[in-house]
Amino acid sequence: MEKTKYKQSRKFDKESYDKYDDLPKKLVSDFLIGRGHTIISSVEDYNHDLITERNGKRFYFELEVKVGYPFTSAADYKFDTVSFLGRKIRLHNLNSFYYLIMSYETRCIAYCDSTIIFNEEYSQEVSVNGNNRSGIDKLYRVPKNLCGFFFV
């Protein structure tokens, strides 16, 4: 598959990033600290959003915010699958990680381990036609019963 096929739909949206990046980092960091994690890194370096350590083990996290899709659990998550961005596979190739998607409205998070997500059986090419991006993108649509849900 050619890389250029995904170029437009994968374009980085700085305005959206600036608007929604800080909140999930702060909420998830506080949540993890409350569960015994130490934050090793939350600096934007275009790799994992958060790196933590607990009991001598490192954990990696990627955070995303969904606006306009409120959910509070798997029961009211309106889709049968949770969609994860295919371009994040590069992070999985560095270190496996937990991919967290936060509902902006409810502060509920759907999450899954990247070792489950990046499985070709969940891979789909989709047409994206939104305000900020359009084109063909690769998503990994994981059955929601393989994902966890929690509040921050």
N, C-alpha and C positions, 0 to 999 in steps of 0.2 A: 504494500500500500504506500502511495506517495505521501510524503510529509506535507506537501503543499495543499493537499486535499483538505487538511484540517486547519490551515493557516488562519482564515478569518474567524472561524468559530472559537478558536483557542486564543484569540487576541486578549492580552491582559487589559483589564478595565480598571485603571488607576482610580477613577472617581468612586467606583463601587468599593474597591479595596480600602480607600481612605475612610469611607463612610462606615464600613462594617468590620474592619479587622480588629480593632482594639477591644471591643466588647467581649467577643468569645474568648480571646486570650486571657483577659482579666478574670472572667467568670470561671473558666476551666482551670486556670492557674490556682485560684482560690480553692476550688473544689479539690484539686489534686493535693495541694498543701494540707488541706484538712484530712486527707487520707494517708499522710505520711510521706508524700513525695517532696523532694527538693527540686526547685527549678534550676536546671543547669543552663538553659538558653531559651530566650524568647525573642531574640534579636532577629529582625528580618534579614535573612541572607539568601532568600529564595530556595531554601531547603526546608526541612521540617519546621513547622511553626513553633512547636514546643519540644524541648528535650528535658526529661526529668530523670531523677534517680530515686529509687526506694530499695532499701535493704541490699544495696550494692549492685542493683541491676538498673540498666538504662532503659528508658521508655521514650518512644518518639510519637508525636501527635501531629496531625494535619487537621486544621479547622476550617470550616466553611459555614456560611450563614445563608439560610433560605428565608426570604421575605415573601409573605403572602401565602404560605403553606403551613398554617398553624397545626401542631399536633402535640399530644400529651403522652402518647404511648403507641405501641404497635397497633392497638385496637382502633384508634382513631386516625392513624396514619393513612392517608387517602389512597395510597397505591399499594399494590401487592409486593413491589420491590422498592429498594432504596437505590437511587442512582448515584454512582460515584464517578468523578471525572477520570477519563482514561489517561489524560496527560500526567496524572499524579503517579503513574507507574514508575517514573524515573526516581521518585523518592523511595518507593518500595525497593528498587534496585540498590539504593544506598543502605537502607535499613528498613526492616519491616516496621510498620507503624499502625497506630489506631487512627482511623479516619473518622472524624466527628463532624456531623452536620447539625447545626443548631437552628431551631425555629426561632426567628427573631421575635415573634409575637408571644411565645409561651416560655422560652428559655429551656425547652426540652431538647435533648440531644439524641439523635440516632447515631449509632456508631458500629463499626465493624473493623476487624483486624485485616490489614492489607494482604495477609497470606490467604485469606478467604476471598477477598474482593477480586484480586487480579487473576482470575481463573477464566480461561477463554469461553467456558460455557455460559458465563454471565455477560460477555462482551456483545455490544450492539453498536452499530453505526446509526446515528440519528441526525435528522435535519434540525438545525437550530435556527430559529428566526425570531429573535428578541430585539428589544430596544438597543442593547449594547453589543450584540454579536449575532452573526448569521453564518451559515455554512453547514458543513458536515462535521460532526464530532463523534468521538468514540466514548461511550459510557459503559460502565460495568453495572448492571442491574442485578443486585443481590436480593434474593427473597428476604422479606422483612423478618421472617422467623429466624434467620441466621444473624440478625442484628440485635443489638441491645438498645435500650432506651433509658435515659435518666435525666433528672433536672439539675441545673446549676443555679 
